[in-house]
Amino acid sequence: MLKRIQIQHLTLGMYLHEFCGSWMEHPFWRAKFLLKDPKDLARIQSTAIHECWIDTDKGLDVAPGTSSVSREEVDAQIETDFSRLEDLPPIKVTLPPPPPPPKRDRAPADMKSELKRAAAICVESKQAVVSMFNEARMGRAVDAAGAQSLVEEITDSVTRNPGALISLARLKTADDYTYMHSVAVCALMVALAKQLKLKDEQQRLAGMAGLLHDLGKAAIPLAVLNKPGKLTDQEFTVVRSHPVEGYHMLKEGAGVPEAVMDACLHHHEKVDGSGYPDKLKGEGISVIARMTAICDVYDAVTSDRPYKRGWDPAESLRRMAEWTSDHFDARIFQAFVKSIGIYPVGSLVRLTSGRIGVVTEQVPAALTMPMVKVFFSTKSDLRIPPELVDLAAPGCSEKIVAREDPDKWRFPDLNELWSGFTDKAW
């Protein structure tokens, strides 16, 4: 049985099933193991992680009377919270405005056509971000005008169809991660800013923050950034220095808004004050930094890394919902879920009929009823001809009854099914 407990209640002999937090917050390469070494226990208790899941079937249980929550209880609460999202009133947020942009093509586009344009933007964006990081490694100032131009391209795509670029950018390889992560977070920030009803100029400011938030990683040795195994304590400390390094890089440049520099410096702060580098708490963290924290973590946990496969998008949102009270601004997280959907594009789901499919597109007015391409029958245990099902269509009797773990099924063409590309599109 899985139980969620406070880290201080973790003892030797327990089986650690999962940390309640992303793998960026602790130096452990793996999360599932029997806790036998006192040094491991001490390292866990010294991290910013507050809670974890233990498996009482594989190790010791908590002492009688110790507070714990079962997986069933947590899942039921999250499903209840998600079901209420459509009824929540909009949150009012304001950010300082940057200069206005020229008129651009932002007419709505269908998913299929925008995926092609988004693939080209990903190619262009990766090249631009690689160049930006190389310039930073050589001590040169950030080209704010060039970065703004890239933000405009990304904003245009998100405006035409938010699901296309956001979903494609998630398909980055482990080697591309550092650069495409910046592109993905930029797109997520723009989508979130739109959901928060921010003005156009504030959406661009949010996009700029997303694009530049991780620039400080240019100061970290590539051998550490791309290490396929467990980080040493010293390496973990080096990685955690990137917000401060990035802030100094941006401050040396010209034309970078103060809000963007703040997002770079504070995107690893948490609302409970356990983040870094300044242990800011709650309202003490700027709105734009709170937005960046959510977008940064989502893209990180859904992306493949040298040492870990990314989580399914819908499963990632479920896990992030567990951490919200400690990590994220709850209202902004709710807006984030609404911006990408409860079942984001690429999520593997099971329908009422027992068919399994992948989410291909969102239906903004119905968060729990996206477009799903079904392709597998659990009743016959066989692949079936792909069929697009609009769960929001009048008379549709199907609905999503469960998220499915892609690692369990290992469908080799899962990304092709929703994107239409036989390989990474960019």
N, C-alpha and C positions, 0 to 999 in steps of 0.2 A: 504493500500500500504506500502511495506517495503522500508525504506530508510536508507542508511549508512551515519552516521554523525560523526563529531568529538565530543569527550566527552565534550569539553568545551561548546558545543552548546546544551547539554542535559539540559532540564529544568523540573521542577515539572509539572505534568499533561501529560507528554509524556508516552507512553507505551513502555517499554524496551522489545524488542523481543529477542535480543541476543548480547552478547559481542563479539567483533572481537578479539578473543584470546582464549586460552584454559582455562578451569576452574581452572587450577593450579595457575593462575595469579591473582585471586581475591577471596575474602572470602565469596562470595554469594553462597548460596546453590542452588538457582534457578535463572534463568536469565529472565524469562518472568513475568513481573508484571507492574502494573501502578505505576509510580513514584510519591508518595505522601508525603513521609517523607524527610524533608531536611537533616536528618542525613544519609539516604541512598545515597542521591545525593553527599554529601560530601565524603562519603566512596568510591563511584565509582570514583570520580575525584582525589582521593588520590592514586588509584592503578596505575599499569603500563599500563593499557589498554588505548589506544589512540582513538579507534573508537568503535561504537556500531551500531546495527540496531534498528530502531524504527518502530512501526506499526501505521501509521497515521489513520487507520480505528478504532483503539481502544484508541487513545489518541491524544494529540496535535501534530500539524505539526511544522516544523521549520519555523522561521520567513522568510518572503520574502527576497530573495537575499542571504540566507545562503547556503553555499556549501553542497550539498548532492548528493548521487548516488543511483539509483534504483537497485533492485535485478536483473532485466533484463539486465541492462548495465554491472553489475559486472560479471554475468554469461557468457555473450557474450564474454567479454574480456578474461576470464579464458579459455573458450573453444578454443578461437583463440590461446592463448599461448600454451595450451596443444597440439593442432594440429600441432604446429611447432617443437615439441620436437625432432622428428625423424631426423630433418634436422640440428640440432645444432651440431657444432663441439665439440669434447671432451675437457673437462677442464683439464689442467695440474696441478697436485698437488703432492707435495713431503712431506713425513713425515720421521722423524729420524728412522733408521732401528733397530729392536731388533735382538737377535741372531737367526740363522736359525733353523728350526724344523727338526725332522726326516721325512723320506718319509712316506706318509700315503695314504689311499684309497680315491681318489678323482675322480674316474671315473664317468662320467655322469650317472644319474639314472632317470628313469621315475618317475612321480609324485606319482603314487600309491605305488611303492616300497619304495620310500624315505619317504613318510608319516609314514610308519611303523617304519623305523629306526629313524626318527625324534621324534616319540612318546617316544621311549626308551631314546633318548638323553634328552628330556624334563624331564623325571622322574629323571634321573641321575643328570641333571643340577639343578633342584629344590632342591634336597637333598644337593648338594654341596653348593649352594648359601645360603640356610637356615643355614648350618653349618658355613659358612663364616660370616654371619650377627651375629650369636650367639657368635662367637669368638670375633668379634668386640665389641659387647655389654659388654663383659667381659674384654675389654681393651687389648686383645691380638693382635699381629701384623698380618697383612694379609699374607697368604701363597701364595706368588707370583707364585711359581712353580706349586702349585695345581690349581691356577686360570688359568695359561697358558695352562695346560693340558685340562681344560674345554673349553678354547677358541679354542684349536685345534679341539676338537670334533665338536664344533658348526661350525667352518670354513669348516671342511670336508663336513658336511651336506649341507651347503649353496653352496659349490662348486659343489657338485653332482647335486643338484636341489634347487635353491634359494627359490622357493615358498613354499616348504613343511614346514620346521621348522619355518620360519617367520610367516606363516599362523596359524600353530598349537599353537605357543606361544601366539597368540592373544586370544586364547580361555580360558585363565586363569580365575579362579574365583576371586571374590572380595577379598577373604581371601588370595589367593595366590599372589595377585598383586605385592606386594613389591619385592618378590623374583623372580617371573617369568618375571617381567618387566625388570630386569637386563639381563636375558637370551634373551628376545626378542630384546632388544636394542643392545646386542652383535651381534645377527644375522643380524639385520638391518644395523649395522655399517660395517660388513664384506661385505654384498651385495653392500652397497654404495661405499666402498673402491674398490671393483671389478669394479663397473661402472666407477669410476674415474681412472681406469687403474693403480692403485697403485701396487707396487711389493708385492710378497707373504708376506714378513716379515712386510711390512707396513699394509697389511690387518690384520695380527695378532695383530699388535699394536692397530689398530682401534677397533678390537674385544675386546681387553683387556680394552680399555677405556669404551666401552659400558657395559661390564660386571661389572666394578667397579664404574661407574659414580655416582650411588646413594648409595654408602656404608654409607654415612653420615646419612642416615635415620635410621641406627642402633642406633643412639643417640637420636632419637625422640620417646617419649612414644607411645606404640602401640595404646593406647586409642585415641591419637590424629591422628595417621596415618590412623586408620580405623574408624574414627568417621563418622556415617551415616548422620549427619546433618551439618548445617552451622558452620564453624570455627569462633571462636571469634578472635578479632584482635590479642590478645596475642598468641593464638594457631597458627594463620597464620604466625606470626613472628617466632615462633619456627620451623615450617615446612621449612621456607625460610632459616634457618640456616644450612640445611643439606649439601650444597656444601662446606662450610668452615669446618664443622665437618669431612666430608669425606676426605678432603684434609689433615687434620692433622692426621687422621687415617692412610692414605696411606704413609704419610711422615715418620711415625714412623716405618714402615715396611722396609724390605730390598728387593731390586730387582724390585721395581715398577718403570717403566720408568717415566721420568719427564713429558713427553707428556701426559701420562695417568693421572697423578696428576693434570695437567693443565685442562684436560677435565672434571675431577671431580669438580674442583673449579669453572669453568666458563661455564658449560653447560646451565646455565640459563641467560647468557648474551644475549643481542639482538643487532642487527647491528645498531639500531638507538641510542644506548647508554642508553636505559631505563631499562636494565636488572639488575641482581644482581649476586654476591655481590659487584663488583667493577665498575659497570656502564661502562664497556669497550665498544668501538664502532668500527664497521666496521673491518678494517684490524688489529685493535688492539686486536681482538679476534683470537686466534690461529685457524688454519684450522681444527684441530681435535676437538676443542670445538664447532666450527660452525657445524661440521658434527654431533656431539653428540646432539646438541640442536634440530636438525631436527628429528633425530631418536627417541629421548626421547619424544618429543611432539606427534609424530605420534602414538607411541605405547600407550601413556597415553590416548589420545582422542578416540582411537579405542577399549579400554579395559573397561569392566564393573568395576565400583567402588562401594563402599558401598552406595554412595549417588547419583550415576548417571549411566545410561546405556551408553555403548560405542557407538560411532557413526559408521555408515557404512564406510568401508575403502575408497571407492571412494568419498563419501561425505566428509570425513576427509581431503583428498587431496585437494578437491575444497575449503574448508574453509581455510586450511593452505595457499593455493595460495593467498587468500585475504590478509593474514597477512604478506606476504613475505617482502614487502618494509620496514616494521618496525622490524620484528622479525628475519628473516633468510637471509643468503647469497643466493641471487637469483640463481646464477650458480650452487651452491651445491644443492639447492632445486630441480632444474631442473634434475640434475643427480640422485637425490633420487627418483623422480617420474619415471624416466626411469628404475631404478633398481627394482622397485616393480610393475610397470605398472600403467597406468592411471586408470585402473579398477583392483585393486589388487584382489588376490584370496579371495573369500568370499563376494565380492561386489554383491549386488542385482541390476539387470539391466532389462530394457525393450527393446525388439528387434522390428524391423520394423513390423513384423507380429502381434505384440500385445502380443506375448508370454513373460512371465517373467521367468528369469533364474538366476542362481548364477554362478559367474566366478570360474572356477575350475583350470585353468592353464594359464600362460602367453605364448604368442608367441613373443619372444624377437625382432624379426624383424618387428613386426607390433603392436605397442603399443595400438592401438584402436581396435584390432581384436583378443581378447583372446579366449580361449575355454570356452564355456558357457553351463551349463546343464539347459535346459529349463524344466519347470514342471508345469506351470500354464498359462491358457489362459484368457486374459482379455476380449476377445470377448464373451466367454461362461461363464466367471466368475467361472471356475471350474479347479480343478487339472487335469493334463494330464499326461500320462506316461512319465517319465523322458527321455530326449533325449539329447545326447551330440552334440553340434553344434560347428564346427570349423569355426569361422568367417573369418579366413585367407585362408580357402581352396578355390581353384580355382572354380569359378562358384557359390560360396555361395552368395545368394542375401540378406541375413540377415545382419543387422548391429545394433549396440547399438544406441538407440535414446534417452534414458533417464536413469538416476540413479533412483532407487526406495528406499523409506524409509522402512527399515525392521519393524520399529515400527508401521507403517501404516498397513502392511500386517500380521505381527505376525505369520509367518510360523514357526511352532514348530520344524521342522526338517531341518532348513536352514543349520546349520553347518554340519549335517550328509550328506546332499546332496553333498557338495563339498569335505568333508574330508573322507567320507566312514565310520566314526566312529559313533556309536549310542549315545555316550556320550563323555565327554571330554576324549581325548585319553590317557592322562597321569595322 
